[in-house]
Amino acid sequence: MIESLLGSRLRARVIRWIFTHPDQRCHVRRLARLVGEDSTNVGRELKRLAALGLLAATTEGRQTYYQALKTCPVFTELRGLAVKTQNMTSTRHRRSEEPDPVVALLLDGGARTLEEAQEHYLNSHIPEVVNLVEGPLSDEEFRRHPLISLLLACGSRGWEDSLT
């Protein structure tokens, strides 16, 4: 289910909006305007998410309205991710509130699994890792750095050993 859920940027945008507004119901054209995407594609994503049991779909006349399904087993987790990334992307000016780059990769469709997102993030930051290794940080500061913490948590894949 998670691969189906987080497989595209559009899906991430739809989930982010729907789950940060769980009490609002929305029809396809309105949501398409809100997320800045084509209504045909948004409609297709909404149908997929409803089929997965994540959204409630209510048809009134010729309009179908979608809303977060609060009885969905993963409602709390999806809402938490949506709120976290929504708040983080709107307050990037403060480093402490920047989005978790691994979560952002998952939600924006840049990776399909947590492991893939972590690997992509680490691989794209090799120069920063080298600078940290060669830098003036104390051992404690070095180990507390978010990039190094992630590297240590993921374990060595081989190339990291050559940095020390």
FENQUI-V739771 format. One record per residue. RES is the residue in one small letter. SS is DSSP state (a for helix, b for strand, c for the rest). Layout:
RES;SS / RES;SS
This chain:
m;c / i;a / e;a / s;a / l;a / l;c / g;c / s;c / r;a / l;a / r;a / a;a / r;a / v;a / i;a / r;a / w;a / i;a / f;a / t;a / h;c / p;c / d;c / q;c / r;c / c;b / h;b / v;a / r;a / r;a / l;a / a;a / r;a / l;a / v;a / g;c / e;c / d;c / s;a / t;a / n;a / v;a / g;a / r;a / e;a / l;a / k;a / r;a / l;a / a;a / a;a / l;c / g;c / l;c / l;b / a;b / a;b / t;b / t;b / e;b / g;c / r;c / q;b / t;b / y;b / y;b / q;b / a;b / l;c / k;c / t;c / c;c / p;c / v;c / f;a / t;a / e;a / l;a / r;a / g;a / l;a / a;a / v;a / k;a / t;a / q;a / n;a / m;a / t;a / s;a / t;c / r;c / h;c / r;c / r;a / s;a / e;a / e;c / p;c / d;c / p;a / v;a / v;a / a;a / l;a / l;a / l;a / d;c / g;c / g;c / a;c / r;c / t;c / l;a / e;a / e;a / a;a / q;a / e;a / h;a / y;a / l;a / n;a / s;a / h;c / i;a / p;a / e;a / v;a / v;a / n;a / l;a / v;a / e;a / g;c / p;c / l;c / s;c / d;a / e;a / e;a / f;a / r;a / r;a / h;c / p;a / l;a / i;a / s;a / l;a / l;a / l;a / a;a / c;a / g;c / s;c / r;c / g;c / w;a / e;a / d;a / s;a / l;a / t;c
